[in-house]
Structures are given as structure tokens and as C-alpha cells.
Amino acid sequence: MKLSARNQLRGVITEVHKGLTTTLVKIEVRNPAVITASITNEAAEELGLRVGQPAIGVIKASEVIVGIE
């Protein structure tokens, strides 16, 4: 798969929770960092998502905010 998006994080699916209209997918991208995506149930079913499956989280954002303490 080729995408123009440069914000791609490779990891492994650790959880798939189907709700009424959306499915939450957790991808462990680097121990212990985990990102969570909310996608439609239809998309989750079409992709055949399962725990332990390699996946890529693609982040689309118009800006990134940096903060310090």
C-alpha cells in the first residue's frame, strides 16, 4: 500500500472493540505507546481486523502542536 501521508506508525493491533456504530482499534506502535483509532464497523469488518495482526496507523492532521513544561 502506498500513501502520500507521511505520518505512518507501524505496530500490532492489541484490541478491537465493536460498538453500536464504530469500532475502536488499539495499535501498539512502540512498547508502551498505543494509539487508538475510531473507525466504522463496516470498515473494521472489511479489513478483517484481529488482535495480533500487523497494522499501520496513518495520522492525518493539518497541524502539530508542541508543548513543554
Backbone hydrogen bonds in HBPLUS format (Angstrom, degrees):
<---DONOR---> <-ACCEPTOR-->    atom                        ^
c    i                          cat <-CA-CA->   ^        H-A-AA   ^      H-
h    n   atom  resd res      DA  || num        DHA   H-A  angle D-A-AA Bond
n    s   type  num  typ     dist DA aas  dist angle  dist       angle   num
A0059-ILE N   A0007-ASN O   2.89 MM  52  5.33 167.0  1.91 158.7 162.4     1
A0009-LEU N   A0057-GLY O   2.83 MM  48  5.05 163.1  1.86 146.2 152.0     2
A0057-GLY N   A0009-LEU O   2.88 MM  48  5.05 167.1  1.89 146.4 144.4     3
A0011-GLY N   A0055-ALA O   2.97 MM  44  5.58 158.1  2.02 167.9 165.9     4
A0055-ALA N   A0011-GLY O   3.01 MM  44  5.58 163.2  2.03 138.1 139.5     5
A0012-VAL N   A0028-GLU O   3.07 MM  16  5.36 150.8  2.16 135.5 141.1     6
A0028-GLU N   A0012-VAL O   2.85 MM  16  5.36 158.3  1.90 157.5 150.1     7
A0013-ILE N   A0053-GLN O   3.04 MM  40  5.61 173.6  2.04 154.6 154.7     8
A0052-GLY N   A0013-ILE O   2.89 MM  39  5.40 177.1  1.89 149.3 149.5     9
A0014-THR N   A0026-LYS O   2.82 MM  12  5.60 161.9  1.86 145.6 151.6    10
A0026-LYS N   A0015-GLU O   2.98 MM  11  5.08 166.2  2.00 141.6 145.8    11
A0017-HIS N   A0024-LEU O   2.94 MM   7  5.16 166.2  1.96 151.1 155.8    12
A0024-LEU N   A0017-HIS O   2.89 MM   7  5.16 156.8  1.95 147.2 146.8    13
A0019-GLY N   A0022-THR O   2.76 MM   3  5.27 148.1  1.86 144.6 155.6    14
A0041-ASN N   A0021-THR O   3.28 MM  20  5.92 154.1  2.35 131.9 128.4    15
A0023-THR N   A0039-ILE O   2.67 MM  16  5.40 162.6  1.70 161.6 168.0    16
A0039-ILE N   A0023-THR O   3.00 MM  16  5.40 172.4  2.01 156.6 155.8    17
A0025-VAL N   A0037-ALA O   2.90 MM  12  5.24 162.6  1.93 152.2 158.1    18
A0037-ALA N   A0025-VAL O   2.92 MM  12  5.24 163.1  1.94 148.2 153.2    19
A0027-ILE N   A0035-ILE O   2.94 MM   8  5.47 164.1  1.96 159.8 165.1    20
A0035-ILE N   A0027-ILE O   3.03 MM   8  5.47 162.7  2.06 151.3 151.3    21
A0029-VAL N   A0033-ALA O   3.05 MM   4  5.82 139.0  2.23 136.4 148.4    22
A0033-ALA N   A0030-ARG O   2.33 MM   3  5.08 136.8  1.50 163.0 155.2    23
A0044-ALA N   A0040-THR O   3.05 MM   4  6.38 160.5  2.09 152.0 157.3    24
A0045-GLU N   A0041-ASN O   2.91 MM   4  6.15 157.6  1.96 154.0 159.7    25
A0046-GLU N   A0042-GLU O   2.95 MM   4  6.16 159.4  2.00 148.5 154.4    26
A0047-LEU N   A0043-ALA O   2.98 MM   4  6.17 150.7  2.06 147.8 155.1    27
A0048-GLY N   A0044-ALA O   3.06 MM   4  6.16 123.9  2.39 134.0 148.1    28
A0049-LEU N   A0044-ALA O   3.47 MM   5  5.98 164.4  2.50 156.4 160.3    29
A0048-GLY N   A0045-GLU O   3.13 MM   3  5.01 137.1  2.32  94.0 106.4    30
A0053-GLN N   A0050-ARG O   3.25 MM   3  5.79 156.5  2.30 136.3 137.2    31
